Amino acid sequence: KIVILKEEAHLSVKEQKASVLLHYTKRTIDKSMARIISENPDYQITYQCEINSIVLHIKAK
């Protein structure tokens, strides 16, 4: 979704949402998301863990 925001910035696309089916522990997801967030300082990334999925909200700053 971050790639989409970068590629479509000229179209004024500033926000992406996604639900992803996952089979990882919350600890693993939190660790991965911390890395993704730190590697993308130009984006506000929030996420919520659900049962077997993660809901992402990514917004250009």
N, C-alpha and C positions, 0 to 999 in steps of 0.2 A: 504494500500500500504506500510506503514511503517513496518507492520508485515511481509510482503513478503520480504522486504529488509533485515530484521533481520534474517529470516529463511533461506534465500538463499545467505547470505553473503559469505559462503564457495564456492559458484559457481561464484563469482565475479560479482554478480548482484549489481549494484551501483545506479541504477536510475529507477524510476517508473513515469508514467504519467497516468492521468485519467481525464475523463470528467464525472461529476455527475449532474444529473437532480435534481434541488432543487426548492422549493417553499417558500423560506425565503427571508427576506429583506437583502439588502447589509449590513446594520448595524449588523444584527444577524450573518451573515456569517463572517464579519470582527472580531467580538467579539469571535466567536468560533475558527476561524483560529489563532487568537492571542494566545489563550490558547493552542491549539495544537502545535503551533510553540514553545512556551515557555516550553512545556512538552517534547519536542524532540530536545534537543540541538545538538545531533549528526547528525542531518539531516538539509539540506538546503531545506526549503519548500517555494515555491512561488505559488501564485494562482491568477487567474484572474476571476472576476465575469462577466458572460455573462447573457443574458436574460434567466431566469429560469434555469441556470446551473452555475457550477463552474469548471474551468479547473485547475487541480493540477499538479505540477511538484515537485517531491520529489527526493532528491539526497543525498547519504551518504557523509558526510564531510571527 
